[in-house]
Amino acid sequence: MSTEERTYCFVDSLERQSALIVAINTAVENGDIIGLDGWKYIWGMIFELRDLQLLSGKNLKESDPDLLTGEARIEFSRRLMQLDEPDVIHDTPRKGIMSLVFGTGSSENLSNQLTRRGSQQSLHGKEDLLLWDEIASSDEEDEPSSNNEEYASLPYYQRSPSRQFSSVGTAFENQLFNEMAYGNDDLPVTGLERIDSRQAELLSPRGRVRNRLANLVDFNGLISETRYLCDDGLSDTLNALIDIIRDSSKNNNANEEAAISGLPISPASEAFAEILLCEVVRKNRDRFAFIWENILSAHYNSRLTCRPEGSEVESDSMILTPGIEKCVSGILKICIWASSRNVFANEVLPTLEILHPPLGACVWSPLELNLDKHLSEGLWRICRNVDGLSQIDDKAWEGILGLLDWCASRGGIPSRDNFGSLDEDDPSLQAFRSLHLMLHAEELKDIVPYGVVKSIRSLVEAGERGHCPKLSIAGLDLLQLIHTRMETLVIQKESELLLHCWNPTIDAVAEPAEKSRNGNVRQHALTLLTDMVLDRHGTCIPLLSLCEIMNSICIPIAGERITDLLRIPRNADVDLEEIMIELELCISLLFKPFLHHLKNLVSLEQEFLGIWISMLGIMTHLLGDDEAPMEEDDYDDGIMTREKLFRLTQELGSEHLRNAVMVLIAMNVLVNDDDE
């Protein structure tokens, strides 16, 4: 039957409504004995009510706030529906918690969307319901709500107008009587009644049934009462949800013939099933280890793990659906709970690896429709609990650092409103907040692995992509903080571990010093690189490794930057003062590390000779061009010109070279045969 026919059959049948009331209340009170099949029927009823827009938003609410901001949720919903008109999302008022979770889209809009995509529509029309709105497009009424604490504290079957009945059946009977009284003007008037017929005029048949079920059915008890189920009953409850989700994902493209055995749930209800799964887990935190090992771990891994070609399982491109979104959100929320309560965190946090490549398959979705903002917000909520992170093991840290690297590399999208900055929910900016908090927290001092350098490097690159120099410079400051933390390794004289951690840090600083398009970032990186090589870390690593750093990083970068800066064309619109500053930094990078480590370098004759010859080659290029002498007035003039820039650079280079030669002569490395 079509959606309209199924809705009419249920709304028009008191028998069906009473059967649903009895079934759900039986599950609440006797969930241990109805078994796996019984729970499947119960959850199937819930999802059918939802697809028919008969489930009130007052019931089965999601406990945690959405991972997306309001604007990001609207944008994600629009892209999920593959619509070009954002009005489809904006036109429908956002009235309930499910609208907050899934956005809104009326059945009418979804039908238009389905027609645009050219999909083949089935008779039941469930594939239309990508985003759920608790109010049907034909309903203009608002459901009555109450903030009265006394009302909320009553048993669900006493929330009828009279509030005086002790059984569900009596309450149902009274509810029907009141509804009939509201709509019947022929009843005798005794003068004792207080009936407001205006309320009945506002409620459509669908709205009346929705309100009736909200008053008489303990929907929330399906979640809250699972605390009292035995382990087998809890397993049946969760496995029933997982089986429904699995069957739904298999039948997303099923036609009418394939659905003869039972109607599939809609994509929106599939997402709702993932939410209910998390809510049941949340209510049973004391049994979380049992739930994770026996149920959840296999569910999430089977649904999100990449299936390589050649494996026994067929490799299909993952299509991002509302169910997949809530599945990813569920993993993040469970990781947040586990880390904040120090419960089973070492077993749960490694699961973050399946949310991104190479294990995760979510990257197969189109770039314009991804879960990067979900992941980055979830990452921030995990990392802000520094007390919990101080107690996790190396495997859990690998999961966090992998997600950090992914979020940092996926961000860097320039803001539409403010050039030179990023949106507040940009993944790379969220990654920076997480890194900044962890590296500055006293609880995590000397605990955060040095592998975090890879994530910081991706952060600097994201700032470069997004034309946001502030982010790049902030990333360089984090690298400096990592370098300072290595002082512990220097004191403990762990040269091998120091070299293993120090080399990636040097490389991460050297890349923006050489390739950044922003002058401020290059200057900051050149200064930081010089200071890091001058620090005593260099004396604690093998001398051959130090020579390699100078020969492959410091000298080439200084030489290439000097060459590029001296190639500025005449009449170029550049800041010559800034160029002069960068030239000074390059010359310092060339000579200061050399002179600082000279006593150790001379012990390796061949390596020392290679370094010295490379330096002389750069200085030959710098001093080789004979420029016309400058007038004395030019030195007094405060305006920097191209000729003055070249002359000052040559003088600065000559001074550093002269000092180096003098030191080498004093150390008898260079022999001066000339009496002069």
C-alpha positions in Angstrom: 0.0 0.0 0.0 1.0 3.6 -0.5 1.9 5.9 2.4 -1.4 7.6 2.3 -3.3 4.3 2.3 -1.3 3.0 5.3 -1.8 6.2 7.2 -5.5 6.2 6.6 -5.8 2.5 7.7 -4.0 3.2 10.9 -5.7 6.6 11.7 -9.1 5.2 11.0 -8.7 2.0 13.0 -9.0 2.0 16.8 -8.1 -1.7 16.8 -4.8 -1.1 15.2 -4.0 1.8 17.6 -5.0 -0.3 20.6 -2.9 -3.2 19.4 0.1 -0.9 19.0 -0.4 0.5 22.5 -0.6 -3.0 24.0 2.5 -4.2 22.1 4.8 -1.4 23.1 3.7 -1.4 26.7 4.3 -5.1 26.8 7.8 -4.6 25.4 8.5 -2.0 28.1 7.3 -4.2 30.9 8.4 -7.6 29.6 11.4 -6.9 27.3 13.3 -9.9 28.6 10.8 -12.5 27.3 9.7 -11.2 23.9 13.0 -12.3 22.3 14.8 -11.1 19.2 11.9 -11.4 16.8 9.6 -9.6 19.3 12.0 -6.7 19.4 12.2 -6.6 15.7 8.4 -6.2 15.5 8.5 -3.5 18.1 11.2 -1.4 16.4 9.5 -2.0 13.1 6.3 -0.5 14.5 8.3 2.5 15.8 9.9 3.1 12.4 6.6 2.7 10.6 5.0 5.3 12.9 7.8 7.6 12.1 7.5 7.1 8.4 3.8 7.8 8.6 4.6 10.9 10.6 2.6 9.7 13.6 5.5 9.8 16.1 5.6 12.9 18.2 8.9 14.8 18.5 8.4 14.8 22.3 9.3 11.1 22.4 12.6 9.3 21.8 14.8 12.3 21.8 18.5 12.3 21.1 20.4 13.2 24.2 23.6 14.7 22.8 23.7 18.0 20.8 24.2 17.7 17.1 27.7 17.6 15.8 26.9 20.3 13.2 26.0 23.9 13.6 22.6 25.0 12.4 23.9 26.5 9.2 26.1 23.5 8.5 23.2 21.1 9.1 21.0 22.9 6.6 23.9 22.9 4.0 24.6 19.2 4.6 20.9 18.3 4.3 20.6 20.2 1.0 23.6 18.4 -0.4 22.3 15.1 0.9 19.1 15.6 -1.0 21.2 16.7 -4.1 19.1 19.8 -4.5 20.2 23.1 -5.9 17.4 25.1 -4.2 18.2 25.7 -0.5 14.6 26.8 -0.1 13.5 23.2 0.2 15.2 23.1 3.6 14.3 26.6 4.7 10.6 26.6 3.8 9.7 23.9 6.3 9.7 25.1 9.9 12.0 23.2 12.2 9.7 22.1 15.0 11.2 19.1 16.8 14.3 17.3 17.9 14.2 15.0 14.8 14.1 18.1 12.6 17.2 19.3 14.4 18.9 16.0 13.9 18.0 15.3 10.3 16.9 18.7 9.0 13.4 19.1 7.6 11.8 18.3 4.3 8.2 17.7 3.7 6.9 14.7 1.8 5.9 17.0 -1.0 9.4 18.4 -1.3 11.0 15.0 -1.1 8.8 13.8 -4.0 10.0 16.6 -6.1 13.5 15.8 -5.2 13.0 12.2 -6.1 11.6 13.2 -9.5 14.7 15.4 -10.2 17.0 12.5 -9.4 15.1 10.3 -11.8 14.7 7.4 -9.4 12.1 4.7 -9.8 9.5 5.2 -7.2 8.1 2.1 -5.4 4.5 1.7 -4.2 5.3 2.2 -0.5 7.4 5.3 -1.3 9.8 4.8 1.6 12.8 5.8 -0.4 11.4 9.3 -0.5 12.0 9.9 3.2 15.6 10.9 3.3 15.0 13.7 5.8 12.2 13.4 8.4 9.7 16.1 9.5 7.5 15.1 12.4 4.6 17.2 11.1 3.0 16.0 7.9 2.7 18.4 5.0 -1.1 18.4 5.3 -1.0 19.2 9.1 -1.1 22.8 10.0 -1.6 22.2 13.7 0.9 22.5 16.5 1.0 19.7 19.0 0.1 20.7 22.5 3.1 20.6 24.8 3.5 21.1 28.5 6.5 22.3 30.5 4.6 21.5 33.8 6.9 19.4 36.0 3.9 17.9 37.7 2.6 16.7 34.4 5.9 15.4 33.3 6.3 13.3 36.5 3.0 11.5 36.0 3.0 7.9 34.5 2.5 8.0 30.8 -1.1 6.5 31.0 -2.1 9.3 33.4 -1.2 12.1 31.1 -4.7 12.1 29.6 -6.9 15.1 30.3 -8.5 13.7 33.4 -5.3 12.2 34.9 -7.3 9.9 37.2 -7.0 6.5 35.6 -4.8 3.7 36.9 -4.7 1.5 33.8 -3.8 1.9 30.1 -7.2 0.6 29.0 -9.1 3.0 31.2 -7.0 5.9 30.0 -7.5 4.9 26.4 -11.2 4.7 26.8 -11.3 8.1 28.5 -9.1 9.6 25.8 -11.6 8.4 23.1 -14.5 9.7 25.0 -13.0 13.2 25.4 -12.1 13.3 21.7 -15.7 12.4 20.8 -17.0 15.0 23.2 -14.9 17.7 21.6 -16.3 17.0 18.2 -20.0 16.3 19.1 -22.3 19.3 19.6 -25.4 17.2 20.1 -24.5 15.9 23.5 -26.8 17.0 26.4 -25.5 20.0 28.3 -25.6 19.7 32.1 -23.7 22.8 32.9 -20.9 20.9 34.6 -18.8 20.3 31.5 -15.7 22.3 30.6 -15.0 21.4 27.0 -13.0 23.6 24.7 -14.1 22.7 21.2 -11.5 25.0 19.6 -8.7 22.4 20.3 -10.6 19.8 18.3 -10.9 22.1 15.3 -7.2 22.6 15.2 -6.3 18.9 15.1 -6.4 16.9 12.0 -7.1 13.1 12.2 -3.4 12.4 11.9 -2.6 15.0 14.6 -5.3 13.6 16.9 -3.8 10.1 16.7 -0.3 11.5 17.1 -1.4 13.2 20.3 -3.3 10.2 21.5 -0.3 7.9 21.1 2.0 10.4 22.9 -0.4 10.4 25.9 -0.9 6.7 26.1 2.3 5.0 24.9 5.5 5.0 26.9 7.8 5.4 24.0 10.7 6.7 26.1 10.4 3.6 28.3 11.6 1.5 25.4 15.0 3.1 26.0 15.0 3.9 29.7 13.7 0.5 30.8 16.5 -1.4 29.1 18.5 -0.7 32.2 16.6 -3.4 33.9 16.9 -6.1 31.2 19.1 -9.0 31.6 22.1 -9.4 29.4 20.3 -11.7 27.0 17.3 -9.3 26.8 19.6 -6.3 26.2 21.4 -8.3 23.4 18.1 -9.0 21.8 17.1 -5.3 21.9 20.3 -4.2 20.3 20.7 -7.0 17.8 17.1 -6.4 16.6 18.1 -2.8 15.8 21.3 -3.9 14.1 19.5 -6.5 12.0 16.9 -3.9 10.9 19.7 -1.6 9.9 21.6 -4.3 8.0 18.5 -5.4 6.1 17.6 -1.8 5.3 21.1 -1.1 3.9 20.8 -4.1 1.7 17.3 -3.2 0.5 17.9 0.5 -0.2 17.5 -0.2 -4.0 14.9 -3.0 -3.6 11.9 -2.8 -5.8 8.3 -3.7 -4.9 8.7 -7.4 -5.5 11.6 -7.6 -3.2 9.6 -6.0 -0.4 6.8 -8.6 -0.3 8.1 -10.2 2.9 7.9 -6.8 4.7 8.2 -3.1 4.0 11.7 -1.7 4.4 12.3 1.2 6.6 13.0 4.6 5.1 16.6 6.1 5.0 15.6 8.6 7.6 14.3 5.8 9.9 17.5 3.9 9.3 19.4 6.9 10.7 16.9 7.0 13.6 17.8 3.3 14.3 21.4 4.3 14.7 20.4 7.0 17.1 18.3 4.6 19.2 21.2 2.2 19.2 23.4 4.9 20.9 20.7 5.9 23.3 20.3 2.3 24.5 24.0 2.1 25.0 24.0 5.4 26.9 21.4 4.1 29.3 23.5 1.0 29.9 26.9 2.5 30.6 27.6 0.0 33.4 27.5 -2.8 30.8 29.3 -1.0 28.1 32.2 -3.5 28.0 29.8 -6.3 27.4 27.9 -4.3 24.7 31.0 -3.2 22.9 32.8 -6.6 22.7 29.7 -8.6 21.8 27.6 -6.3 19.6 28.8 -2.8 18.7 32.4 -3.4 17.6 31.3 -5.9 14.9 28.4 -3.7 13.8 30.5 -0.6 13.2 33.5 -2.4 11.6 31.3 -4.3 9.2 29.4 -1.1 8.2 32.3 1.4 7.8 35.4 -0.6 7.1 36.9 -0.4 3.6 36.5 -3.6 1.6 39.5 -4.0 -0.7 39.2 -5.6 -4.1 39.9 -9.3 -4.1 38.5 -9.9 -0.7 35.7 -12.3 0.0 33.3 -9.4 0.6 32.3 -7.6 -2.5 33.8 -4.1 -2.8 31.2 -1.4 -3.4 31.6 2.3 -3.3 30.0 3.6 -0.2 27.1 6.0 -0.7 26.7 8.5 2.0 23.1 8.1 3.4 21.5 9.5 6.6 22.1 6.1 8.1 25.9 6.2 7.4 26.0 9.7 8.8 24.4 8.7 12.1 26.6 5.6 12.2 29.7 7.7 12.1 28.2 10.1 14.6 27.4 7.2 16.9 31.0 6.0 16.9 32.2 9.6 17.8 29.6 9.9 20.6 30.5 6.6 22.1 34.2 7.5 22.0 33.3 10.8 23.7 31.5 8.9 26.5 34.2 6.3 26.9 37.0 8.9 27.1 35.2 11.2 29.5 34.4 8.4 31.9 37.6 6.4 31.5 35.5 3.4 30.7 36.9 1.0 28.1 38.5 3.9 26.3 41.5 1.8 25.2 39.2 -0.6 23.3 36.9 2.0 21.8 39.2 4.9 20.6 41.2 2.7 18.1 37.9 2.4 16.2 38.4 6.0 15.1 40.7 4.5 12.4 37.7 3.2 10.4 36.4 6.8 10.0 39.1 7.8 7.6 41.5 6.1 5.0 43.0 3.7 4.6 40.6 1.6 6.7 37.5 3.8 6.4 35.4 3.8 3.3 33.6 7.2 3.9 36.1 8.9 1.7 34.5 7.2 -1.3 31.6 9.7 -1.1 31.8 12.8 -3.2 34.0 15.6 -2.0 31.1 18.0 -1.8 29.2 15.6 0.4 31.5 14.4 3.3 31.5 14.1 7.0 34.6 16.2 7.7 32.8 18.7 9.9 31.2 15.8 11.9 34.6 14.2 12.4 36.3 17.5 13.4 33.6 18.4 16.0 33.7 14.9 17.4 37.5 15.1 17.6 37.3 18.3 19.6 34.8 16.8 22.0 37.1 13.9 22.6 40.3 15.9 23.0 38.9 18.5 25.3 38.6 15.9 28.0 42.3 16.0 28.9 41.9 14.0 32.1 40.6 11.0 30.2 43.3 11.2 27.5 46.0 11.1 30.2 45.1 7.5 30.9 44.9 5.9 27.4 47.4 3.7 25.8 49.5 3.9 22.6 46.9 2.2 20.4 44.2 4.6 21.5 46.5 7.5 20.7 47.1 6.2 17.2 43.3 6.4 16.6 43.2 10.0 17.8 46.3 11.1 15.9 45.0 9.5 12.7 41.8 11.4 13.0 43.7 14.6 13.8 45.8 14.2 10.7 42.7 13.6 8.5 40.8 16.6 9.9 43.8 18.9 9.5 44.3 17.8 5.9 40.7 18.1 4.9 40.3 21.7 6.1 41.7 24.9 4.8 38.7 26.1 2.9 38.7 29.9 2.7 35.8 31.7 4.4 33.2 33.2 2.1 32.6 36.2 4.3 36.2 37.1 5.4 39.2 36.6 3.1 42.3 35.4 5.0 40.3 33.5 7.6 38.5 30.2 8.0 35.0 29.3 9.1 34.6 28.5 12.8 33.7 24.9 12.1 36.5 24.3 9.5 38.0 20.9 10.1 41.6 22.2 10.2 40.6 24.9 12.7 39.0 22.3 14.9 42.1 20.2 14.6 44.2 23.2 15.7 42.0 23.7 18.8 42.4 20.1 19.8 46.2 20.2 19.3 46.6 23.5 21.1 44.6 22.2 24.1 46.4 18.9 24.3 49.9 20.3 24.0 49.4 23.1 26.6 47.5 20.9 29.1 49.6 20.1 32.2 47.8 16.8 32.5 49.2 15.7 29.1 52.7 17.0 29.5 55.1 14.4 28.1 52.1 12.2 27.3 51.0 13.3 23.8 53.1 11.2 21.3 55.6 12.9 19.1 53.8 11.5 16.1 51.5 14.5 16.5 54.1 16.4 14.3 52.5 14.9 11.2 49.1 16.4 12.1 50.7 19.8 12.8 52.4 19.6 9.4 49.1 19.0 7.8 47.7 22.0 9.8 50.4 24.3 8.3 49.6 23.1 4.8 45.9 23.8 5.5 46.6 27.4 6.4 48.5 27.7 3.1 45.6 26.3 1.1 43.1 28.5 2.9 45.2 31.7 2.5 45.2 31.9 6.3 48.7 32.7 7.5 47.6 32.9 11.1 46.8 29.2 11.1 50.2 28.4 9.5 52.1 30.5 12.0 50.1 29.0 14.9 51.0 25.5 13.6 54.7 26.5 13.5 54.4 27.7 17.1 53.1 24.2 18.0 56.1 22.7 16.3 58.3 24.9 18.5 56.5 23.6 21.5 57.1 20.0 20.4 60.8 20.9 20.0 60.9 22.3 23.5 59.4 19.1 24.9 62.3 17.2 23.4 64.5 18.7 26.1 63.6 15.8 28.2 65.2 13.4 25.7 68.3 15.6 25.6 68.6 15.4 29.3 68.1 11.6 29.3 70.7 11.3 26.4 68.3 9.2 24.3 70.0 10.1 21.0 68.2 7.5 18.9 64.7 8.5 20.0 65.6 12.2 19.8 66.8 11.8 16.2 63.6 9.8 15.4 61.4 12.6 16.8 63.6 15.6 15.9 64.1 14.9 12.2 60.3 15.1 11.3 60.0 18.3 13.3 62.9 19.9 11.3 61.3 18.7 8.0 57.9 20.1 9.1 59.4 23.6 9.7 61.6 23.5 6.6 58.7 23.0 4.2 57.0 26.3 4.8 60.3 28.1 5.0 61.0 27.0 1.5 57.6 26.8 -0.2 55.1 29.1 1.6 53.6 31.9 -0.5 53.3 34.2 2.5 56.3 36.2 3.5 55.4 36.3 7.2 55.1 32.5 7.3 58.4 32.1 5.6 60.2 34.5 7.9 58.7 32.8 11.0 59.7 29.4 9.7 63.3 30.5 8.8 63.7 32.0 12.3 62.4 28.9 14.0 64.5 26.6 11.8 67.7 28.5 12.7 66.9 28.4 16.4 66.1 24.7 16.4 69.4 23.8 14.7 71.3 26.1 17.1 69.7 24.5 20.1 71.6 21.8 22.0 69.5 19.1 20.4 71.9 19.1 17.5 74.8 18.1 19.8 73.0 15.1 21.1 72.3 13.4 17.8 74.9 11.5 15.7 77.2 13.9 14.0 76.6 12.4 10.6 72.8 13.1 11.0 73.6 16.7 11.9 75.7 17.1 8.7 72.9 15.6 6.7 70.5 18.2 8.1 72.8 21.0 7.3 73.7 19.7 3.8 70.1 18.7 2.8 67.9 21.3 4.6 69.6 24.4 5.9 72.1 25.2 3.1 69.8 24.3 0.1 66.8 26.3 1.6 69.0 29.3 2.3 70.5 29.2 -1.2 67.2 28.8 -3.0 65.5 31.6 -1.1 68.5 34.0 -1.7 68.4 33.2 -5.4 64.6 33.7 -5.6 64.7 36.9 -3.7 67.4 38.4 -5.8 65.5 37.8 -9.0 62.9 40.4 -8.3 62.1 42.3 -11.5 62.5 46.0 -11.7 59.3 48.0 -11.0 57.9 45.0 -9.2 55.1 45.8 -6.7 56.9 44.2 -3.7 57.9 45.3 -0.2 61.7 45.6 -0.4 61.9 46.0 3.4 60.3 42.6 3.9 62.6 41.1 1.3 65.6 42.5 3.1 64.4 40.9 6.4 64.1 37.5 4.7 67.5 37.8 3.1 69.0 38.5 6.5 67.3 35.4 7.9 68.5 33.3 5.0 72.2 34.4 5.5 71.8 33.7 9.3 70.5 30.2 8.5 73.5 29.7 6.2 76.3 30.7 8.7 75.0 30.5 12.3 74.5 26.7 12.5 77.8 26.2 10.7 79.8 28.3 13.2 77.8 26.9 16.2 78.7 23.3 15.4 82.0 24.0 13.8 84.1 22.2 16.5 82.2 19.0 15.8 82.0 19.3 12.1 85.7 19.6 11.5 86.2 16.1 12.9 84.5 14.8 9.8 86.8 16.1 7.1 84.8 14.9 4.0 81.4 16.0 5.3 82.9 19.3 6.5 84.4 20.0 3.1 81.1 19.3 1.3 79.3 21.8 3.6 82.0 24.5 3.1 82.0 24.2 -0.7 78.2 24.4 -0.8 78.4 27.6 1.3 81.0 29.1 -0.9 79.0 28.4 -4.0 76.0 30.3 -2.6 78.2 33.2 -1.6 79.9 33.3 -5.0 76.4 33.7 -6.5 75.5 36.4 -4.0 78.8 38.4 -4.3 79.6 37.7 -7.9 77.4 40.5 -9.4 79.4 43.8 -9.4 76.9 46.6 -8.8 77.7 50.2 -9.3 78.9 51.9 -6.1 76.3 53.8 -4.2 76.5 57.4 -3.3 76.7 58.4 0.4 73.3 60.1 0.0 71.8 56.8 -0.8 72.7 55.4 2.6 71.0 58.3 4.3 67.9 58.0 2.3 65.3 56.0 4.2 63.7 54.6 1.1 64.7 51.1 0.1 65.5 50.7 -3.6 66.4 47.6 -5.6 70.1 48.7 -5.9 70.3 49.5 -2.2 68.8 46.1 -1.4 71.4 44.3 -3.4 74.3 46.3 -2.0 73.2 45.8 1.7 72.7 42.1 1.1 76.2 41.8 -0.4 77.7 43.7 2.6 75.9 41.5 5.0 77.0 38.3 3.2 80.6 39.5 3.1 80.6 40.2 6.8 79.3 36.7 7.7 81.8 35.1 5.3 84.7 37.1 6.7 83.8 36.0 10.2 83.6 32.4 9.2 87.0 32.6 7.5 88.5 34.2 10.5 87.2 31.5 12.8 88.5 28.7 10.5 91.9 30.3 10.5 91.9 30.6 14.2 91.1 26.9 14.5 93.9 26.1 11.9 91.3 24.6 9.6 92.4 27.2 7.0 96.1 28.0 6.7 96.9 31.6 5.8 100.2 31.6 3.8 99.9 35.3 3.0 101.5 37.5 5.6 98.8 40.0 5.1 
